């Protein structure tokens, strides 16, 4: 899944995928929001996101 649509980020010239990833829940449960995470899970999730081509 590395052929995700991309757009230029403002005037920077950097191309970013139109699909992003919100990482709030990687903190685990904060103020009643999120879900419990094992210590190894955030790294696995972020690597899966990058492997999918999201930047």
Residue, then its C-alpha position, 0 to 999 in steps of 0.5 A: x500500500x505504498x501508492x497512497x495519494x500525496x499532496x504538497x505541504x504548503x510551500x515547503x516542497x515536501x510531499x505528504x500522504x493525504x492519509x494521516x495517522x492520529x497518534x493520541x491513543x499511543x499514550x494509552x489511557x489519558x483522562x479516560x480517553x484511549x485504551x491500555x497498551x502494552x509497552x511494545x505496542x506503540x512501536x509496532x503500530x508506528x512501524x505498521x503505519x510507516x510500512x503502509x506508506x503513510x508519512 
